[in-house]
Amino acid sequence: MRTTVRLHDDLLERARKRAVEEGRTLTSLIEEGLTLALTRPRAERRERVELPVSQAAGGVLPGVDLNCSSTLEELMEGS
């Protein structure tokens, strides 16, 4: 069966190189990869974890600009 898939350029290039190294077609390499992915057991799904949300009031200190990394670095170094 023919189909179209979109792959990242670097992934496709690596796959082509591997196929050439192994003396096989790109199609057979992709088929093997899909077979491996579909035959291995699925990872168990973990329960969703609820992270606590801080109820603290306040904010940043006066004069602190979170958009200015050099100022933040100076404040953290105590300059």
PDB file with SEQRES, HELIX, SHEET and CRYST1 records, atoms N, CA, C and O in Angstrom:
SEQRES   1 A   79  MET ARG THR THR VAL ARG LEU HIS ASP ASP LEU LEU GLU          
SEQRES   2 A   79  ARG ALA ARG LYS ARG ALA VAL GLU GLU GLY ARG THR LEU          
SEQRES   3 A   79  THR SER LEU ILE GLU GLU GLY LEU THR LEU ALA LEU THR          
SEQRES   4 A   79  ARG PRO ARG ALA GLU ARG ARG GLU ARG VAL GLU LEU PRO          
SEQRES   5 A   79  VAL SER GLN ALA ALA GLY GLY VAL LEU PRO GLY VAL ASP          
SEQRES   6 A   79  LEU ASN CYS SER SER THR LEU GLU GLU LEU MET GLU GLY          
SEQRES   7 A   79  SER                                                          
HELIX    1 AA1 ASP A    9  GLU A   21  1                                  13    
HELIX    2 AA2 LEU A   26  THR A   39  1                                  14    
HELIX    3 AA3 SER A   69  GLU A   77  1                                   9    
CRYST1    1.000    1.000    1.000  90.00  90.00  90.00 P 1           1          
ATOM      1  N   MET A   1       0.849  -1.174   0.000  1.00  0.00           N  
ATOM      2  CA  MET A   1       0.000   0.000   0.000  1.00  0.00           C  
ATOM      3  C   MET A   1       0.896   1.240   0.000  1.00  0.00           C  
ATOM      4  O   MET A   1       1.927   1.271   0.673  1.00  0.00           O  
ATOM      5  N   ARG A   2       0.507   2.226  -0.736  1.00  0.00           N  
ATOM      6  CA  ARG A   2       1.258   3.485  -0.784  1.00  0.00           C  
ATOM      7  C   ARG A   2       0.592   4.480   0.145  1.00  0.00           C  
ATOM      8  O   ARG A   2      -0.634   4.546   0.238  1.00  0.00           O  
ATOM      9  N   THR A   3       1.418   5.253   0.829  1.00  0.00           N  
ATOM     10  CA  THR A   3       0.900   6.319   1.690  1.00  0.00           C  
ATOM     11  C   THR A   3       1.948   7.415   1.770  1.00  0.00           C  
ATOM     12  O   THR A   3       3.090   7.227   1.351  1.00  0.00           O  
ATOM     13  N   THR A   4       1.560   8.539   2.299  1.00  0.00           N  
ATOM     14  CA  THR A   4       2.484   9.657   2.465  1.00  0.00           C  
ATOM     15  C   THR A   4       2.639   9.941   3.945  1.00  0.00           C  
ATOM     16  O   THR A   4       1.652  10.037   4.674  1.00  0.00           O  
ATOM     17  N   VAL A   5       3.867  10.072   4.382  1.00  0.00           N  
ATOM     18  CA  VAL A   5       4.147  10.459   5.759  1.00  0.00           C  
ATOM     19  C   VAL A   5       5.099  11.634   5.736  1.00  0.00           C  
ATOM     20  O   VAL A   5       5.934  11.758   4.840  1.00  0.00           O  
ATOM     21  N   ARG A   6       4.967  12.488   6.719  1.00  0.00           N  
ATOM     22  CA  ARG A   6       5.869  13.637   6.833  1.00  0.00           C  
ATOM     23  C   ARG A   6       6.857  13.349   7.945  1.00  0.00           C  
ATOM     24  O   ARG A   6       6.476  13.054   9.077  1.00  0.00           O  
ATOM     25  N   LEU A   7       8.137  13.438   7.602  1.00  0.00           N  
ATOM     26  CA  LEU A   7       9.204  13.189   8.563  1.00  0.00           C  
ATOM     27  C   LEU A   7      10.107  14.412   8.624  1.00  0.00           C  
ATOM     28  O   LEU A   7      10.252  15.143   7.643  1.00  0.00           O  
ATOM     29  N   HIS A   8      10.710  14.625   9.786  1.00  0.00           N  
ATOM     30  CA  HIS A   8      11.698  15.691   9.889  1.00  0.00           C  
ATOM     31  C   HIS A   8      12.847  15.365   8.931  1.00  0.00           C  
ATOM     32  O   HIS A   8      13.209  14.201   8.754  1.00  0.00           O  
ATOM     33  N   ASP A   9      13.406  16.394   8.326  1.00  0.00           N  
ATOM     34  CA  ASP A   9      14.467  16.196   7.346  1.00  0.00           C  
ATOM     35  C   ASP A   9      15.634  15.389   7.905  1.00  0.00           C  
ATOM     36  O   ASP A   9      16.151  14.489   7.242  1.00  0.00           O  
ATOM     37  N   ASP A  10      16.050  15.719   9.141  1.00  0.00           N  
ATOM     38  CA  ASP A  10      17.205  15.018   9.714  1.00  0.00           C  
ATOM     39  C   ASP A  10      16.887  13.544   9.982  1.00  0.00           C  
ATOM     40  O   ASP A  10      17.755  12.687   9.815  1.00  0.00           O  
ATOM     41  N   LEU A  11      15.664  13.244  10.393  1.00  0.00           N  
ATOM     42  CA  LEU A  11      15.274  11.858  10.635  1.00  0.00           C  
ATOM     43  C   LEU A  11      15.270  11.071   9.325  1.00  0.00           C  
ATOM     44  O   LEU A  11      15.763   9.945   9.268  1.00  0.00           O  
ATOM     45  N   LEU A  12      14.723  11.660   8.299  1.00  0.00           N  
ATOM     46  CA  LEU A  12      14.687  10.997   6.998  1.00  0.00           C  
ATOM     47  C   LEU A  12      16.097  10.754   6.480  1.00  0.00           C  
ATOM     48  O   LEU A  12      16.382   9.682   5.947  1.00  0.00           O  
ATOM     49  N   GLU A  13      16.966  11.718   6.625  1.00  0.00           N  
ATOM     50  CA  GLU A  13      18.347  11.569   6.160  1.00  0.00           C  
ATOM     51  C   GLU A  13      19.054  10.450   6.918  1.00  0.00           C  
ATOM     52  O   GLU A  13      19.772   9.650   6.318  1.00  0.00           O  
ATOM     53  N   ARG A  14      18.851  10.391   8.237  1.00  0.00           N  
ATOM     54  CA  ARG A  14      19.463   9.322   9.035  1.00  0.00           C  
ATOM     55  C   ARG A  14      18.923   7.958   8.610  1.00  0.00           C  
ATOM     56  O   ARG A  14      19.670   6.983   8.533  1.00  0.00           O  
ATOM     57  N   ALA A  15      17.629   7.897   8.338  1.00  0.00           N  
ATOM     58  CA  ALA A  15      17.012   6.636   7.915  1.00  0.00           C  
ATOM     59  C   ALA A  15      17.560   6.200   6.557  1.00  0.00           C  
ATOM     60  O   ALA A  15      17.854   5.021   6.357  1.00  0.00           O  
ATOM     61  N   ARG A  16      17.696   7.130   5.637  1.00  0.00           N  
ATOM     62  CA  ARG A  16      18.248   6.794   4.311  1.00  0.00           C  
ATOM     63  C   ARG A  16      19.663   6.258   4.432  1.00  0.00           C  
ATOM     64  O   ARG A  16      20.016   5.261   3.802  1.00  0.00           O  
ATOM     65  N   LYS A  17      20.478   6.930   5.253  1.00  0.00           N  
ATOM     66  CA  LYS A  17      21.858   6.483   5.444  1.00  0.00           C  
ATOM     67  C   LYS A  17      21.900   5.083   6.047  1.00  0.00           C  
ATOM     68  O   LYS A  17      22.684   4.240   5.610  1.00  0.00           O  
ATOM     69  N   ARG A  18      21.052   4.833   7.056  1.00  0.00           N  
ATOM     70  CA  ARG A  18      21.023   3.508   7.684  1.00  0.00           C  
ATOM     71  C   ARG A  18      20.617   2.440   6.670  1.00  0.00           C  
ATOM     72  O   ARG A  18      21.201   1.358   6.636  1.00  0.00           O  
ATOM     73  N   ALA A  19      19.623   2.745   5.853  1.00  0.00           N  
ATOM     74  CA  ALA A  19      19.170   1.782   4.850  1.00  0.00           C  
ATOM     75  C   ALA A  19      20.298   1.444   3.883  1.00  0.00           C  
ATOM     76  O   ALA A  19      20.498   0.277   3.546  1.00  0.00           O  
ATOM     77  N   VAL A  20      21.033   2.451   3.439  1.00  0.00           N  
ATOM     78  CA  VAL A  20      22.156   2.219   2.531  1.00  0.00           C  
ATOM     79  C   VAL A  20      23.229   1.384   3.218  1.00  0.00           C  
ATOM     80  O   VAL A  20      23.755   0.438   2.631  1.00  0.00           O  
ATOM     81  N   GLU A  21      23.557   1.734   4.473  1.00  0.00           N  
ATOM     82  CA  GLU A  21      24.573   0.986   5.221  1.00  0.00           C  
ATOM     83  C   GLU A  21      24.199  -0.489   5.345  1.00  0.00           C  
ATOM     84  O   GLU A  21      25.064  -1.364   5.294  1.00  0.00           O  
ATOM     85  N   GLU A  22      22.909  -0.757   5.508  1.00  0.00           N  
ATOM     86  CA  GLU A  22      22.445  -2.125   5.695  1.00  0.00           C  
ATOM     87  C   GLU A  22      22.059  -2.804   4.381  1.00  0.00           C  
ATOM     88  O   GLU A  22      21.641  -3.962   4.373  1.00  0.00           O  
ATOM     89  N   GLY A  23      22.201  -2.075   3.270  1.00  0.00           N  
ATOM     90  CA  GLY A  23      21.904  -2.655   1.962  1.00  0.00           C  
ATOM     91  C   GLY A  23      20.443  -3.019   1.791  1.00  0.00           C  
ATOM     92  O   GLY A  23      20.119  -4.075   1.247  1.00  0.00           O  
ATOM     93  N   ARG A  24      19.573  -2.157   2.248  1.00  0.00           N  
ATOM     94  CA  ARG A  24      18.138  -2.436   2.159  1.00  0.00           C  
ATOM     95  C   ARG A  24      17.409  -1.184   1.723  1.00  0.00           C  
ATOM     96  O   ARG A  24      18.014  -0.122   1.575  1.00  0.00           O  
ATOM     97  N   THR A  25      16.121  -1.309   1.521  1.00  0.00           N  
ATOM     98  CA  THR A  25      15.341  -0.153   1.093  1.00  0.00           C  
ATOM     99  C   THR A  25      14.887   0.661   2.301  1.00  0.00           C  
ATOM    100  O   THR A  25      14.806   0.164   3.424  1.00  0.00           O  
ATOM    101  N   LEU A  26      14.600   1.909   2.030  1.00  0.00           N  
ATOM    102  CA  LEU A  26      14.053   2.779   3.063  1.00  0.00           C  
ATOM    103  C   LEU A  26      12.712   2.220   3.542  1.00  0.00           C  
ATOM    104  O   LEU A  26      12.412   2.265   4.736  1.00  0.00           O  
ATOM    105  N   THR A  27      11.922   1.706   2.634  1.00  0.00           N  
ATOM    106  CA  THR A  27      10.626   1.131   2.992  1.00  0.00           C  
ATOM    107  C   THR A  27      10.777  -0.007   3.994  1.00  0.00           C  
ATOM    108  O   THR A  27      10.026  -0.079   4.967  1.00  0.00           O  
ATOM    109  N   SER A  28      11.743  -0.899   3.764  1.00  0.00           N  
ATOM    110  CA  SER A  28      11.903  -2.030   4.686  1.00  0.00           C  
ATOM    111  C   SER A  28      12.371  -1.560   6.061  1.00  0.00           C  
ATOM    112  O   SER A  28      11.992  -2.140   7.078  1.00  0.00           O  
ATOM    113  N   LEU A  29      13.186  -0.521   6.093  1.00  0.00           N  
ATOM    114  CA  LEU A  29      13.635   0.025   7.373  1.00  0.00           C  
ATOM    115  C   LEU A  29      12.456   0.633   8.140  1.00  0.00           C  
ATOM    116  O   LEU A  29      12.312   0.407   9.341  1.00  0.00           O  
ATOM    117  N   ILE A  30      11.626   1.393   7.453  1.00  0.00           N  
ATOM    118  CA  ILE A  30      10.455   1.998   8.084  1.00  0.00           C  
ATOM    119  C   ILE A  30       9.477   0.928   8.544  1.00  0.00           C  
ATOM    120  O   ILE A  30       8.914   1.030   9.634  1.00  0.00           O  
ATOM    121  N   GLU A  31       9.269  -0.100   7.721  1.00  0.00           N  
ATOM    122  CA  GLU A  31       8.376  -1.199   8.116  1.00  0.00           C  
ATOM    123  C   GLU A  31       8.878  -1.889   9.382  1.00  0.00           C  
ATOM    124  O   GLU A  31       8.092  -2.202  10.277  1.00  0.00           O  
ATOM    125  N   GLU A  32      10.196  -2.127   9.457  1.00  0.00           N  
ATOM    126  CA  GLU A  32      10.754  -2.762  10.651  1.00  0.00           C  
ATOM    127  C   GLU A  32      10.547  -1.883  11.880  1.00  0.00           C  
ATOM    128  O   GLU A  32      10.182  -2.376  12.948  1.00  0.00           O  
ATOM    129  N   GLY A  33      10.778  -0.593  11.729  1.00  0.00           N  
ATOM    130  CA  GLY A  33      10.589   0.329  12.847  1.00  0.00           C  
ATOM    131  C   GLY A  33       9.153   0.360  13.341  1.00  0.00           C  
ATOM    132  O   GLY A  33       8.908   0.346  14.547  1.00  0.00           O  
ATOM    133  N   LEU A  34       8.215   0.401  12.424  1.00  0.00           N  
ATOM    134  CA  LEU A  34       6.802   0.391  12.808  1.00  0.00           C  
ATOM    135  C   LEU A  34       6.422  -0.926  13.460  1.00  0.00           C  
ATOM    136  O   LEU A  34       5.672  -0.946  14.436  1.00  0.00           O  
ATOM    137  N   THR A  35       6.934  -2.020  12.929  1.00  0.00           N  
ATOM    138  CA  THR A  35       6.645  -3.329  13.520  1.00  0.00           C  
ATOM    139  C   THR A  35       7.147  -3.384  14.959  1.00  0.00           C  
ATOM    140  O   THR A  35       6.435  -3.841  15.854  1.00  0.00           O  
ATOM    141  N   LEU A  36       8.375  -2.918  15.180  1.00  0.00           N  
ATOM    142  CA  LEU A  36       8.926  -2.897  16.540  1.00  0.00           C  
ATOM    143  C   LEU A  36       8.089  -2.023  17.467  1.00  0.00           C  
ATOM    144  O   LEU A  36       7.810  -2.402  18.605  1.00  0.00           O  
ATOM    145  N   ALA A  37       7.695  -0.864  16.981  1.00  0.00           N  
ATOM    146  CA  ALA A  37       6.918   0.059  17.808  1.00  0.00           C  
ATOM    147  C   ALA A  37       5.549  -0.510  18.151  1.00  0.00           C  
ATOM    148  O   ALA A  37       5.038  -0.282  19.248  1.00  0.00           O  
ATOM    149  N   LEU A  38       4.959  -1.239  17.232  1.00  0.00           N  
ATOM    150  CA  LEU A  38       3.607  -1.760  17.450  1.00  0.00           C  
ATOM    151  C   LEU A  38       3.578  -3.080  18.208  1.00  0.00           C  
ATOM    152  O   LEU A  38       2.533  -3.456  18.738  1.00  0.00           O  
ATOM    153  N   THR A  39       4.698  -3.792  18.271  1.00  0.00           N  
ATOM    154  CA  THR A  39       4.698  -5.071  18.977  1.00  0.00           C  
ATOM    155  C   THR A  39       5.178  -4.958  20.417  1.00  0.00           C  
ATOM    156  O   THR A  39       4.896  -5.839  21.229  1.00  0.00           O  
ATOM    157  N   ARG A  40       5.892  -3.901  20.744  1.00  0.00           N  
ATOM    158  CA  ARG A  40       6.344  -3.775  22.132  1.00  0.00           C  
ATOM    159  C   ARG A  40       5.160  -3.351  23.004  1.00  0.00           C  
ATOM    160  O   ARG A  40       4.239  -2.680  22.538  1.00  0.00           O  
ATOM    161  N   PRO A  41       5.200  -3.749  24.259  1.00  0.00           N  
ATOM    162  CA  PRO A  41       4.089  -3.387  25.153  1.00  0.00           C  
ATOM    163  C   PRO A  41       3.996  -1.870  25.314  1.00  0.00           C  
ATOM    164  O   PRO A  41       5.002  -1.161  25.298  1.00  0.00           O  
ATOM    165  N   ARG A  42       2.783  -1.405  25.467  1.00  0.00           N  
ATOM    166  CA  ARG A  42       2.580   0.030  25.697  1.00  0.00           C  
ATOM    167  C   ARG A  42       3.075   0.393  27.079  1.00  0.00           C  
ATOM    168  O   ARG A  42       2.966  -0.390  28.021  1.00  0.00           O  
ATOM    169  N   ALA A  43       3.612   1.575  27.185  1.00  0.00           N  
ATOM    170  CA  ALA A  43       4.036   2.055  28.499  1.00  0.00           C  
ATOM    171  C   ALA A  43       2.787   2.244  29.356  1.00  0.00           C  
ATOM    172  O   ALA A  43       1.758   2.728  28.887  1.00  0.00           O  
ATOM    173  N   GLU A  44       2.904   1.853  30.613  1.00  0.00           N  
ATOM    174  CA  GLU A  44       1.762   2.035  31.500  1.00  0.00           C  
ATOM    175  C   GLU A  44       1.519   3.518  31.705  1.00  0.00           C  
ATOM    176  O   GLU A  44       2.449   4.306  31.875  1.00  0.00           O  
ATOM    177  N   ARG A  45       0.282   3.865  31.685  1.00  0.00           N  
ATOM    178  CA  ARG A  45      -0.068   5.269  31.848  1.00  0.00           C  
ATOM    179  C   ARG A  45      -0.124   5.613  33.327  1.00  0.00           C  
ATOM    180  O   ARG A  45      -0.825   4.964  34.104  1.00  0.00           O  
ATOM    181  N   ARG A  46       0.613   6.629  33.701  1.00  0.00           N  
ATOM    182  CA  ARG A  46       0.628   7.058  35.094  1.00  0.00           C  
ATOM    183  C   ARG A  46      -0.610   7.897  35.406  1.00  0.00           C  
ATOM    184  O   ARG A  46      -1.203   8.521  34.526  1.00  0.00           O  
ATOM    185  N   GLU A  47      -0.976   7.892  36.675  1.00  0.00           N  
ATOM    186  CA  GLU A  47      -2.084   8.751  37.079  1.00  0.00           C  
ATOM    187  C   GLU A  47      -1.638  10.207  37.006  1.00  0.00           C  
ATOM    188  O   GLU A  47      -0.472  10.529  37.235  1.00  0.00           O  
ATOM    189  N   ARG A  48      -2.563  11.052  36.692  1.00  0.00           N  
ATOM    190  CA  ARG A  48      -2.262  12.479  36.610  1.00  0.00           C  
ATOM    191  C   ARG A  48      -1.969  13.012  38.005  1.00  0.00           C  
ATOM    192  O   ARG A  48      -2.685  12.703  38.958  1.00  0.00           O  
ATOM    193  N   VAL A  49      -0.930  13.802  38.121  1.00  0.00           N  
ATOM    194  CA  VAL A  49      -0.532  14.366  39.404  1.00  0.00           C  
ATOM    195  C   VAL A  49      -0.985  15.812  39.459  1.00  0.00           C  
ATOM    196  O   VAL A  49      -0.697  16.599  38.557  1.00  0.00           O  
ATOM    197  N   GLU A  50      -1.696  16.156  40.520  1.00  0.00           N  
ATOM    198  CA  GLU A  50      -2.112  17.543  40.712  1.00  0.00           C  
ATOM    199  C   GLU A  50      -1.019  18.269  41.496  1.00  0.00           C  
ATOM    200  O   GLU A  50      -0.716  17.910  42.634  1.00  0.00           O  
ATOM    201  N   LEU A  51      -0.445  19.270  40.888  1.00  0.00           N  
ATOM    202  CA  LEU A  51       0.579  20.052  41.561  1.00  0.00           C  
ATOM    203  C   LEU A  51      -0.078  21.157  42.386  1.00  0.00           C  
ATOM    204  O   LEU A  51      -1.057  21.763  41.950  1.00  0.00           O  
ATOM    205  N   PRO A  52       0.457  21.416  43.568  1.00  0.00           N  
ATOM    206  CA  PRO A  52      -0.140  22.468  44.392  1.00  0.00           C  
ATOM    207  C   PRO A  52       0.115  23.847  43.785  1.00  0.00           C  
ATOM    208  O   PRO A  52       1.150  24.091  43.165  1.00  0.00           O  
ATOM    209  N   VAL A  53      -0.836  24.720  43.977  1.00  0.00           N  
ATOM    210  CA  VAL A  53      -0.711  26.096  43.508  1.00  0.00           C  
ATOM    211  C   VAL A  53      -0.475  26.972  44.722  1.00  0.00           C  
ATOM    212  O   VAL A  53      -1.206  26.899  45.709  1.00  0.00           O  
ATOM    213  N   SER A  54       0.550  27.796  44.638  1.00  0.00           N  
ATOM    214  CA  SER A  54       0.890  28.659  45.763  1.00  0.00           C  
ATOM    215  C   SER A  54      -0.209  29.686  46.001  1.00  0.00           C  
ATOM    216  O   SER A  54      -0.743  30.279  45.063  1.00  0.00           O  
ATOM    217  N   GLN A  55      -0.532  29.881  47.260  1.00  0.00           N  
ATOM    218  CA  GLN A  55      -1.513  30.889  47.632  1.00  0.00           C  
ATOM    219  C   GLN A  55      -0.828  32.141  48.178  1.00  0.00           C  
ATOM    220  O   GLN A  55      -1.486  33.049  48.686  1.00  0.00           O  
ATOM    221  N   ALA A  56       0.490  32.176  48.066  1.00  0.00           N  
ATOM    222  CA  ALA A  56       1.261  33.290  48.608  1.00  0.00           C  
ATOM    223  C   ALA A  56       0.930  34.579  47.859  1.00  0.00           C  
ATOM    224  O   ALA A  56       0.723  34.581  46.646  1.00  0.00           O  
ATOM    225  N   ALA A  57       0.887  35.650  48.601  1.00  0.00           N  
ATOM    226  CA  ALA A  57       0.649  36.957  48.008  1.00  0.00           C  
ATOM    227  C   ALA A  57       1.998  37.617  47.749  1.00  0.00           C  
ATOM    228  O   ALA A  57       3.032  37.142  48.217  1.00  0.00           O  
ATOM    229  N   GLY A  58       1.980  38.671  47.031  1.00  0.00           N  
ATOM    230  CA  GLY A  58       3.224  39.405  46.815  1.00  0.00           C  
ATOM    231  C   GLY A  58       3.565  39.465  45.355  1.00  0.00           C  
ATOM    232  O   GLY A  58       2.705  39.735  44.516  1.00  0.00           O  
ATOM    233  N   GLY A  59       4.780  39.223  45.058  1.00  0.00           N  
ATOM    234  CA  GLY A  59       5.257  39.296  43.682  1.00  0.00           C  
ATOM    235  C   GLY A  59       6.738  39.557  43.714  1.00  0.00           C  
ATOM    236  O   GLY A  59       7.425  39.188  44.667  1.00  0.00           O  
ATOM    237  N   VAL A  60       7.220  40.177  42.698  1.00  0.00           N  
ATOM    238  CA  VAL A  60       8.646  40.482  42.644  1.00  0.00           C  
ATOM    239  C   VAL A  60       8.943  41.722  43.480  1.00  0.00           C  
ATOM    240  O   VAL A  60       8.068  42.547  43.743  1.00  0.00           O  
ATOM    241  N   LEU A  61      10.179  41.824  43.879  1.00  0.00           N  
ATOM    242  CA  LEU A  61      10.597  42.987  44.665  1.00  0.00           C  
ATOM    243  C   LEU A  61      10.556  44.242  43.808  1.00  0.00           C  
ATOM    244  O   LEU A  61      10.691  44.165  42.587  1.00  0.00           O  
ATOM    245  N   PRO A  62      10.370  45.403  44.440  1.00  0.00           N  
ATOM    246  CA  PRO A  62      10.362  46.652  43.679  1.00  0.00           C  
ATOM    247  C   PRO A  62      11.666  46.818  42.907  1.00  0.00           C  
ATOM    248  O   PRO A  62      12.747  46.570  43.443  1.00  0.00           O  
ATOM    249  N   GLY A  63      11.563  47.234  41.663  1.00  0.00           N  
ATOM    250  CA  GLY A  63      12.739  47.464  40.837  1.00  0.00           C  
ATOM    251  C   GLY A  63      13.234  46.239  40.091  1.00  0.00           C  
ATOM    252  O   GLY A  63      14.180  46.344  39.310  1.00  0.00           O  
ATOM    253  N   VAL A  64      12.623  45.078  40.306  1.00  0.00           N  
ATOM    254  CA  VAL A  64      13.045  43.860  39.618  1.00  0.00           C  
ATOM    255  C   VAL A  64      12.259  43.722  38.324  1.00  0.00           C  
ATOM    256  O   VAL A  64      11.028  43.692  38.330  1.00  0.00           O  
ATOM    257  N   ASP A  65      12.977  43.639  37.228  1.00  0.00           N  
ATOM    258  CA  ASP A  65      12.355  43.457  35.916  1.00  0.00           C  
ATOM    259  C   ASP A  65      12.669  42.042  35.451  1.00  0.00           C  
ATOM    260  O   ASP A  65      13.813  41.743  35.109  1.00  0.00           O  
ATOM    261  N   LEU A  66      11.656  41.160  35.434  1.00  0.00           N  
ATOM    262  CA  LEU A  66      11.867  39.774  35.057  1.00  0.00           C  
ATOM    263  C   LEU A  66      12.241  39.607  33.588  1.00  0.00           C  
ATOM    264  O   LEU A  66      12.644  38.521  33.173  1.00  0.00           O  
ATOM    265  N   ASN A  67      12.114  40.657  32.807  1.00  0.00           N  
ATOM    266  CA  ASN A  67      12.470  40.603  31.390  1.00  0.00           C  
ATOM    267  C   ASN A  67      13.912  41.021  31.128  1.00  0.00           C  
ATOM    268  O   ASN A  67      14.367  40.987  29.984  1.00  0.00           O  
ATOM    269  N   CYS A  68      14.632  41.413  32.168  1.00  0.00           N  
ATOM    270  CA  CYS A  68      16.011  41.880  32.003  1.00  0.00           C  
ATOM    271  C   CYS A  68      16.947  40.914  32.740  1.00  0.00           C  
ATOM    272  O   CYS A  68      17.141  41.033  33.949  1.00  0.00           O  
ATOM    273  N   SER A  69      17.519  39.967  32.010  1.00  0.00           N  
ATOM    274  CA  SER A  69      18.330  38.924  32.633  1.00  0.00           C  
ATOM    275  C   SER A  69      19.600  39.472  33.283  1.00  0.00           C  
ATOM    276  O   SER A  69      20.044  38.943  34.302  1.00  0.00           O  
ATOM    277  N   SER A  70      20.186  40.516  32.715  1.00  0.00           N  
ATOM    278  CA  SER A  70      21.417  41.040  33.316  1.00  0.00           C  
ATOM    279  C   SER A  70      21.134  41.669  34.686  1.00  0.00           C  
ATOM    280  O   SER A  70      21.947  41.533  35.601  1.00  0.00           O  
ATOM    281  N   THR A  71      20.008  42.347  34.839  1.00  0.00           N  
ATOM    282  CA  THR A  71      19.629  42.924  36.127  1.00  0.00           C  
ATOM    283  C   THR A  71      19.336  41.817  37.122  1.00  0.00           C  
ATOM    284  O   THR A  71      19.741  41.909  38.281  1.00  0.00           O  
ATOM    285  N   LEU A  72      18.640  40.774  36.695  1.00  0.00           N  
ATOM    286  CA  LEU A  72      18.351  39.651  37.570  1.00  0.00           C  
ATOM    287  C   LEU A  72      19.630  38.981  38.042  1.00  0.00           C  
ATOM    288  O   LEU A  72      19.750  38.612  39.210  1.00  0.00           O  
ATOM    289  N   GLU A  73      20.573  38.827  37.145  1.00  0.00           N  
ATOM    290  CA  GLU A  73      21.857  38.201  37.510  1.00  0.00           C  
ATOM    291  C   GLU A  73      22.599  39.050  38.547  1.00  0.00           C  
ATOM    292  O   GLU A  73      23.169  38.521  39.501  1.00  0.00           O  
ATOM    293  N   GLU A  74      22.586  40.359  38.350  1.00  0.00           N  
ATOM    294  CA  GLU A  74      23.235  41.251  39.318  1.00  0.00           C  
ATOM    295  C   GLU A  74      22.576  41.146  40.683  1.00  0.00           C  
ATOM    296  O   GLU A  74      23.269  41.102  41.699  1.00  0.00           O  
ATOM    297  N   LEU A  75      21.240  41.105  40.721  1.00  0.00           N  
ATOM    298  CA  LEU A  75      20.531  41.002  41.991  1.00  0.00           C  
ATOM    299  C   LEU A  75      20.822  39.669  42.691  1.00  0.00           C  
ATOM    300  O   LEU A  75      20.966  39.626  43.913  1.00  0.00           O  
ATOM    301  N   MET A  76      20.908  38.587  41.918  1.00  0.00           N  
ATOM    302  CA  MET A  76      21.172  37.271  42.498  1.00  0.00           C  
ATOM    303  C   MET A  76      22.596  37.180  43.037  1.00  0.00           C  
ATOM    304  O   MET A  76      22.848  36.478  44.017  1.00  0.00           O  
ATOM    305  N   GLU A  77      23.534  37.894  42.394  1.00  0.00           N  
ATOM    306  CA  GLU A  77      24.922  37.872  42.837  1.00  0.00           C  
ATOM    307  C   GLU A  77      25.137  38.857  43.995  1.00  0.00           C  
ATOM    308  O   GLU A  77      26.180  38.840  44.649  1.00  0.00           O  
ATOM    309  N   GLY A  78      24.156  39.698  44.235  1.00  0.00           N  
ATOM    310  CA  GLY A  78      24.259  40.645  45.333  1.00  0.00           C  
ATOM    311  C   GLY A  78      25.065  41.887  44.984  1.00  0.00           C  
ATOM    312  O   GLY A  78      25.563  42.569  45.879  1.00  0.00           O  
ATOM    313  N   SER A  79      25.199  42.186  43.717  1.00  0.00           N  
ATOM    314  CA  SER A  79      25.982  43.350  43.272  1.00  0.00           C  
ATOM    315  C   SER A  79      25.196  44.628  43.474  1.00  0.00           C  
ATOM    316  O   SER A  79      25.687  45.711  43.159  1.00  0.00           O  
TER     317      SER A  79                                                      
END                                                                             
